[in-house]
Structures are given as C-alpha cells and as structure tokens.
C-alpha cells in the first residue's frame, strides 16, 4: 500500500530563508548536473538562482510543505509531525526580471500593468 503525501502551500516567511537557500542549492546541484558544467552551476547559484527576499516581503513567494516520509512518533514531542519545505517559487510585481538577493542589477520599481 502506497502512502499518500499531502502538500501544503503557504506564503514564505523571512525565517524560512536559511532552509530555502539549502533547498535551492541542493536542487540546482542535483537536477542540473546533466545540462550544465560545474562552472555554469556555480555561476548560476551566485546570480540567478537563490532566494529573493523582496518576493517574500511582497507576499509573492510560496513554499510547498509535506510531512516527512518516516517519523519516529515515539520520540517526537507531539503526534503531529513537523512539515518540511519541499519546494518554493514565486512571482514578482517589480521590474527586475530574475535574480536573487545576489543579483546587483535589480530594478525594484513596481511594474505598470497598463504598459
């Protein structure tokens, strides 16, 4: 019998940033090794891929959480296992097209939907 996983979505919070950094780093290093060289991956992690804390502040960054696959409830402090962050992403209402907190070419002005 397969165990069903429930995914919970919520807005990201500033206290999520350390976990999001680890998740993005692991994702890029794990999923893109067949398409990019190590130098390209390192370059992307220093510029494009990373946490954009402006999106978190704007309320436009979402985290996906799931219950851990195996939890020893006999040692847990409660019967409700803590949800772990398994995905993240967002959208911007600002002129900056892409990037993270590392990107220096940011344009933080709001987009004008009429233009």
Backbone bond lengths (Angstrom), bond angles and torsions (degrees), N, CA, C in turn:
res aa  C-N    CA-C-N  psi(-1)  N-CA   C-N-CA  omega(-1)  CA-C   N-CA-C  phi
1 X - - - 1.454 - - 1.532 108.90 -
2 X 1.318 116.58 128.08 1.454 120.73 179.58 1.516 111.16 -82.99
3 X 1.338 114.69 139.85 1.447 119.46 176.73 1.529 108.81 -82.67
4 X 1.311 116.33 134.29 1.458 121.47 -179.62 1.522 109.14 -88.08
5 X 1.320 116.22 134.41 1.453 121.52 178.30 1.520 108.96 -104.00
6 X 1.309 116.02 130.62 1.459 121.32 176.44 1.526 108.22 -102.05
7 X 1.309 115.97 130.41 1.457 122.06 178.33 1.523 108.07 -100.22
8 X 1.316 115.76 132.75 1.462 122.86 178.86 1.526 107.64 -114.79
9 X 1.326 117.24 131.49 1.457 122.31 177.71 1.516 109.37 -106.86
10 X 1.325 115.27 142.54 1.465 120.75 175.35 1.519 108.58 -155.60
11 X 1.329 115.32 163.09 1.457 119.67 174.99 1.520 109.44 -68.26
12 X 1.316 116.09 140.63 1.461 120.83 176.09 1.521 109.39 -70.89
13 X 1.312 115.64 151.36 1.459 122.86 178.65 1.532 108.60 -123.42
14 X 1.328 117.43 156.40 1.469 119.71 -179.66 1.532 113.47 -53.07
15 X 1.316 117.53 -33.95 1.471 119.36 -179.26 1.530 112.62 -70.25
16 X 1.338 118.38 -10.72 1.466 122.45 176.22 1.527 112.61 -80.38
17 X 1.306 118.26 -16.26 1.466 121.98 -170.47 1.531 113.55 -53.78
18 X 1.331 121.28 -46.53 1.473 118.39 179.49 1.533 113.21 -58.81
19 X 1.324 117.44 -41.22 1.467 120.89 179.06 1.527 110.18 -68.32
20 X 1.326 117.53 -40.17 1.465 120.97 179.24 1.527 111.17 -63.32
21 X 1.325 116.96 -39.05 1.471 120.15 177.42 1.525 110.63 -60.36
22 X 1.326 116.10 -45.82 1.469 120.28 178.92 1.525 111.11 -63.04
23 X 1.326 116.62 -42.98 1.462 121.14 -178.62 1.526 111.45 -63.55
24 X 1.324 117.29 -46.17 1.463 121.33 -179.88 1.524 110.32 -64.01
25 X 1.319 117.33 -43.33 1.462 121.49 178.67 1.530 110.55 -59.56
26 X 1.334 116.39 -49.12 1.472 120.75 -179.68 1.526 111.11 -63.70
27 X 1.318 116.64 -38.07 1.461 121.11 -179.69 1.527 111.18 -64.55
28 X 1.317 116.23 -48.98 1.466 120.20 -178.82 1.526 110.42 -63.37
29 X 1.321 116.72 -44.87 1.471 120.20 -178.40 1.528 111.83 -69.80
30 X 1.320 117.48 -29.66 1.453 120.58 -177.59 1.514 114.84 -88.63
31 X 1.326 117.07 -35.40 1.462 120.24 -173.38 1.523 114.49 -96.79
32 X 1.312 117.99 -17.06 1.462 119.30 -173.05 1.524 114.26 -111.46
33 X 1.320 117.18 8.58 1.462 119.88 -176.87 1.524 113.16 -66.83
34 X 1.320 117.99 -24.08 1.465 120.48 -179.90 1.525 112.52 -84.61
35 X 1.316 117.30 -15.00 1.462 120.95 -175.36 1.526 114.27 -109.10
36 X 1.328 117.11 -21.08 1.461 120.46 -174.87 1.523 110.86 -132.88
37 X 1.315 115.28 153.29 1.462 120.49 176.47 1.529 108.81 -76.25
38 X 1.332 117.58 161.85 1.467 119.48 175.97 1.533 112.52 -55.99
39 X 1.329 117.29 -38.11 1.472 120.04 179.17 1.528 111.30 -65.37
40 X 1.328 117.05 -40.19 1.469 120.16 178.04 1.529 110.80 -65.51
41 X 1.310 117.26 -40.10 1.470 121.11 178.43 1.520 110.12 -62.91
42 X 1.326 116.96 -46.11 1.469 120.07 179.35 1.525 110.59 -61.82
43 X 1.331 116.45 -41.87 1.462 120.10 178.55 1.516 112.24 -62.60
44 X 1.320 116.57 -41.91 1.467 120.69 179.45 1.520 111.23 -65.92
45 X 1.326 117.25 -38.83 1.469 120.06 179.58 1.528 111.89 -67.74
46 X 1.326 116.91 -23.76 1.467 120.00 -179.89 1.524 112.50 -88.56
47 X 1.340 117.21 -11.22 1.467 118.96 -176.78 1.522 112.72 -128.78
48 X 1.304 117.02 -66.09 1.463 121.59 -169.94 1.522 112.91 -83.63
49 X 1.324 116.83 -51.21 1.462 120.35 -174.29 1.518 110.52 -88.06
50 X 1.301 115.45 127.63 1.455 121.43 178.43 1.512 109.44 161.29
51 X 1.292 114.93 178.37 1.462 121.04 -179.54 1.526 109.05 -77.92
52 X 1.309 116.07 134.46 1.463 122.31 173.57 1.523 106.40 -107.75
53 X 1.321 115.96 97.74 1.467 119.90 -175.45 1.528 112.24 -65.89
54 X 1.339 117.79 -19.54 1.466 119.65 176.15 1.523 110.27 -65.75
55 X 1.335 117.42 -37.50 1.464 120.45 177.42 1.523 110.82 -65.25
56 X 1.315 116.62 -37.18 1.468 119.96 177.29 1.520 109.52 -64.80
57 X 1.329 116.74 -45.72 1.470 120.67 178.81 1.527 111.48 -63.15
58 X 1.343 117.13 -34.32 1.468 121.32 179.59 1.525 112.89 -77.01
59 X 1.337 117.29 -11.44 1.466 120.19 -177.69 1.516 113.02 75.57
60 X 1.336 116.64 28.12 1.465 120.87 -178.67 1.529 112.19 -118.96
61 X 1.328 117.37 19.85 1.468 121.99 179.15 1.521 107.56 -120.68
62 X 1.316 115.75 129.61 1.461 122.84 -173.41 1.526 109.58 -115.06
63 X 1.332 116.25 144.30 1.461 120.32 169.73 1.520 108.55 -115.27
64 X 1.318 114.93 144.95 1.462 122.46 173.45 1.520 106.76 -104.25
65 X 1.319 115.94 131.45 1.457 120.86 -179.22 1.520 109.78 -123.36
66 X 1.323 115.16 149.83 1.460 121.46 176.81 1.518 108.68 -140.58
67 X 1.315 114.93 157.39 1.454 119.66 175.36 1.521 108.04 -73.39
68 X 1.335 117.46 140.17 1.466 119.18 177.25 1.527 110.24 -57.08
69 X 1.323 116.64 145.43 1.465 121.44 -176.76 1.523 112.26 -62.34
70 X 1.304 117.17 -39.24 1.468 120.02 -178.88 1.520 108.94 -136.46
71 X 1.307 116.08 119.50 1.462 121.39 179.22 1.515 108.05 -128.57
72 X 1.322 115.84 130.32 1.459 120.54 176.32 1.525 107.50 -81.97
73 X 1.334 116.51 94.14 1.465 120.59 -176.36 1.522 112.58 -68.26
74 X 1.317 118.06 -16.73 1.466 119.08 178.19 1.519 110.71 -70.34
75 X 1.337 116.82 -23.47 1.464 120.37 179.41 1.518 112.22 -105.33
76 X 1.308 117.19 -7.86 1.465 120.71 -179.93 1.520 109.98 -73.48
77 X 1.326 115.67 151.63 1.461 120.18 -178.98 1.513 112.46 -77.44
78 X 1.322 117.25 -17.50 1.453 120.59 177.19 1.521 108.21 -143.25
79 X 1.314 116.04 169.13 1.458 119.46 179.25 1.521 111.65 -82.86
80 X 1.324 118.15 -6.86 1.464 122.59 178.71 1.523 108.65 -99.81
81 X 1.336 118.08 106.10 1.464 118.49 -179.85 1.524 110.78 -64.45
82 X 1.309 116.19 146.06 1.459 121.25 178.75 1.523 109.37 -68.48
83 X 1.301 115.89 139.90 1.462 120.46 177.00 1.522 109.15 -77.96
84 X 1.320 116.06 142.07 1.458 119.54 177.80 1.527 109.67 -111.99
85 X 1.324 116.16 145.90 1.461 121.71 179.87 1.526 108.42 -75.62
86 X 1.331 115.82 124.78 1.464 121.26 -177.82 1.530 112.83 -120.08
87 X 1.320 117.96 -4.21 1.454 121.40 179.51 1.514 110.61 -167.21
88 X 1.326 116.72 162.17 1.464 119.93 179.64 1.525 109.34 -160.63
89 X 1.303 115.18 158.59 1.456 120.85 176.83 1.511 110.46 173.76
90 X 1.299 115.94 167.23 1.451 118.41 -178.81 1.517 112.19 -165.56
91 X 1.293 114.28 -173.88 1.453 121.71 179.24 1.521 107.55 -137.32
92 X 1.319 115.75 157.46 1.455 119.88 -176.97 1.518 111.34 -118.97
93 X 1.299 114.55 144.10 1.464 120.81 173.33 1.530 110.05 -103.97
94 X 1.330 114.98 16.38 1.458 121.23 -177.30 1.526 110.68 -109.35
95 X 1.319 117.38 166.44 1.462 121.96 -176.66 1.524 113.29 -72.14
96 X 1.324 117.85 -20.10 1.463 120.20 177.13 1.518 108.97 -61.53
97 X 1.328 117.39 127.09 1.458 121.20 -176.04 1.520 112.74 -79.18
98 X 1.309 117.79 -36.80 1.459 121.30 -176.93 1.520 108.15 -160.81
99 X 1.298 114.84 174.57 1.447 119.19 174.86 1.506 112.64 126.66
100 X 1.272 113.80 -172.57 1.453 121.47 -179.62 1.518 106.89 -142.88
101 X 1.302 116.17 -169.00 1.457 119.02 178.03 1.531 111.70 -62.71
102 X 1.345 117.13 -17.87 1.465 121.56 179.13 1.525 112.18 -76.01
103 X 1.317 117.25 -25.86 1.460 122.32 -172.12 1.516 110.38 -72.73
104 X 1.330 116.50 125.19 1.465 120.39 -177.17 1.523 112.99 -91.92
105 X 1.324 117.57 -13.74 1.460 120.56 -177.90 1.516 112.96 -91.48
106 X 1.309 117.16 41.46 1.459 121.57 -175.48 1.527 111.08 -77.75
107 X 1.313 114.85 146.89 1.460 121.49 173.32 1.529 106.02 -127.76
108 X 1.326 116.36 94.30 1.463 121.41 -170.40 1.527 115.16 -82.02
109 X 1.332 118.05 0.86 1.469 119.49 176.63 1.528 109.36 -63.15
110 X 1.328 116.24 148.19 1.463 120.73 179.51 1.526 110.62 -72.70
111 X 1.325 115.64 145.16 1.461 120.82 174.43 1.522 110.02 -68.13
112 X 1.310 116.42 149.76 1.451 121.77 174.33 1.525 107.24 -104.16
113 X 1.336 118.93 107.79 1.465 120.59 -175.64 1.528 114.04 -63.53
114 X 1.319 118.15 -13.72 1.461 120.83 179.25 1.526 112.39 -82.06
115 X 1.337 117.35 -9.65 1.477 119.89 -176.99 1.493 110.91 -124.27
